[in-house]
Amino acid sequence: MNTETNYLKSIQNEFVYYKSLGEKTIEQLEDDELFWQYNKESNSVAILINHLSGNMKSRWTDFLTSDGEKQWRNRDLEFEAVLNTRKEVLLAWEEGWAILFDALNKIESKHFQQEIYIRNQRHSIIEAINRQLAHYSYHIGQLVFLGKMIISEKWKELSIPKNQSTHFNRQKFSKGKHGGHFSDDLE
């Protein structure tokens, strides 16, 4: 496997991991909790998902052939409470991720010499993808934090539970040297 193929496989695993963190948070929330805001200036889970979806649609539609900031995008509206039901939230979530994964699946080694533009600023393919991974993980971290605040003591950990690091490490090291994604053993 060449370097570009390895990179694409690795980055796809990272996006899958962050998508799963968001989904495991959403699953723990009651319908009304998706729309909870700490104050008027803060985002709810639904608003974060609306923004993520809007960004994904803009950045990944025609990823290889058009600027990542589409003329039809209304970024300001992404931060308004326009999603009103769990169904709408989940639909926006899935639509964005579907476009992202479809675009990633179309990238081939030959494209790595191509330039990608976001707001007319030139990026290499790696820069453009890494930019989006960092952006999405930032907002999914916010989404997870909101979920933990809302659910409080009922929160189910998404990675290694508190006071379980020694046990988790023992299990990992007992396998000997091995491959796979770091999240393979997380529930």
C-alpha positions in Angstrom: 0.0 0.0 0.0 1.4 3.4 -0.9 1.7 6.4 1.4 -1.4 8.2 -0.1 -3.6 5.1 0.3 -2.3 4.6 3.9 -3.1 8.2 4.7 -6.7 7.9 3.2 -7.3 4.7 5.2 -6.0 6.4 8.4 -8.0 9.6 7.9 -11.2 7.7 7.1 -10.7 5.8 10.4 -10.3 9.1 12.3 -13.5 10.5 10.8 -15.4 7.3 11.6 -14.1 7.5 15.2 -15.3 11.1 15.7 -18.6 10.4 14.0 -19.1 7.5 16.5 -18.3 9.9 19.5 -21.0 12.2 18.3 -23.5 9.4 17.8 -22.8 7.8 21.2 -23.4 11.3 22.7 -26.6 11.8 20.8 -27.9 8.4 21.8 -27.6 9.3 25.5 -29.6 12.5 25.1 -33.4 12.8 25.4 -35.1 14.7 22.5 -35.4 18.0 24.4 -31.8 17.8 25.6 -30.6 18.1 21.9 -31.8 21.7 22.0 -30.5 22.8 25.4 -28.3 25.9 25.5 -26.3 27.1 28.5 -27.2 30.7 27.5 -28.4 32.6 24.4 -24.8 32.9 23.1 -23.9 29.2 23.4 -24.7 26.4 21.0 -26.9 23.4 21.6 -26.1 20.0 20.3 -28.6 20.5 17.5 -26.9 23.8 16.5 -23.5 22.2 16.5 -24.8 19.4 14.3 -26.4 21.9 11.9 -23.1 23.7 11.6 -21.1 20.5 11.1 -23.6 19.3 8.4 -23.5 22.6 6.6 -19.7 22.7 6.7 -19.5 19.1 5.5 -21.9 19.7 2.6 -20.0 22.8 1.5 -16.5 21.5 1.9 -17.0 18.0 0.5 -19.4 18.5 -2.4 -17.3 18.5 -5.5 -14.2 18.4 -3.2 -11.8 17.9 -6.1 -13.3 20.4 -8.5 -14.8 23.4 -6.7 -14.0 25.8 -3.9 -14.9 24.4 -0.5 -16.9 27.5 0.5 -20.0 27.1 -1.8 -22.0 30.1 -2.9 -25.2 28.4 -1.7 -23.9 27.9 1.9 -25.5 30.1 4.5 -23.0 29.7 7.4 -24.7 32.2 9.7 -28.0 30.3 9.5 -26.1 27.2 10.7 -25.8 28.8 14.1 -29.5 29.4 14.4 -32.0 27.0 16.0 -33.5 25.8 12.7 -33.6 22.1 13.5 -36.6 21.4 15.7 -36.8 17.6 16.1 -34.5 14.6 16.7 -35.4 13.4 13.2 -34.2 16.7 11.6 -31.0 16.6 13.7 -30.2 13.0 12.7 -31.0 13.7 9.1 -28.6 16.7 9.0 -26.0 14.6 10.8 -26.2 11.7 8.3 -26.4 13.9 5.2 -23.2 15.7 6.1 -21.2 12.5 6.9 -22.5 10.8 3.7 -21.2 13.6 1.5 -17.8 13.5 3.4 -17.3 9.8 3.1 -18.5 9.8 -0.5 -15.8 12.4 -1.3 -13.1 10.6 0.6 -13.9 7.4 -1.4 -13.3 9.2 -4.7 -9.8 10.4 -3.8 -7.1 8.5 -5.5 -3.3 8.7 -5.3 -3.2 10.7 -8.5 -5.2 13.5 -6.8 -2.5 14.2 -4.2 -0.7 16.6 -6.6 -4.0 18.6 -7.1 -4.7 21.9 -5.3 -7.8 22.3 -3.3 -9.3 25.8 -2.6 -11.3 26.9 0.5 -12.4 30.5 0.3 -10.0 30.9 -2.6 -7.1 29.9 -0.4 -4.9 27.1 -1.8 -4.5 23.9 0.1 -2.9 20.5 -0.6 -5.3 17.6 -0.4 -3.6 16.7 3.0 -4.0 20.2 4.3 -7.6 20.4 3.2 -8.5 17.1 4.8 -6.5 17.7 8.0 -8.2 21.1 8.3 -11.6 19.5 8.3 -10.6 16.7 10.7 -9.4 19.3 13.2 -12.5 21.4 12.7 -14.9 18.5 13.2 -13.1 17.0 16.2 -13.2 20.5 17.8 -16.9 20.7 17.5 -17.6 17.1 18.3 -15.5 17.7 21.5 -17.9 20.5 22.3 -20.9 18.3 21.5 -19.5 15.6 23.9 -18.9 18.2 26.6 -22.4 19.4 26.3 -23.7 15.9 26.6 -21.7 15.3 29.7 -23.0 18.5 31.3 -26.6 17.7 30.4 -26.6 14.1 31.5 -24.3 14.5 34.5 -24.1 11.3 36.6 -25.9 9.2 34.1 -23.2 9.8 31.4 -21.8 6.7 29.9 -18.1 7.1 29.1 -17.1 7.1 25.4 -13.6 6.0 25.8 -11.6 4.5 28.8 -13.8 4.9 31.9 -12.4 6.7 34.9 -10.1 4.5 37.1 -9.9 1.9 34.3 -6.7 3.0 32.6 -4.5 0.3 34.2 -7.0 -2.5 33.2 -7.3 -1.1 29.7 -3.6 -0.8 29.2 -3.1 -4.3 30.5 -5.5 -5.6 27.9 -3.8 -3.7 25.1 -0.3 -4.8 26.0 -1.4 -8.4 26.5 -2.1 -8.6 22.7 1.6 -8.0 21.9 2.5 -5.7 19.0 -0.5 -5.4 16.7 -2.1 -3.1 14.1 -5.6 -1.6 13.9 -7.1 1.7 14.9 -6.6 2.9 18.5 -10.3 2.9 19.1 -10.8 -0.8 18.1 -11.1 -1.9 21.7 -13.3 0.9 22.9 -17.0 0.1 23.2 
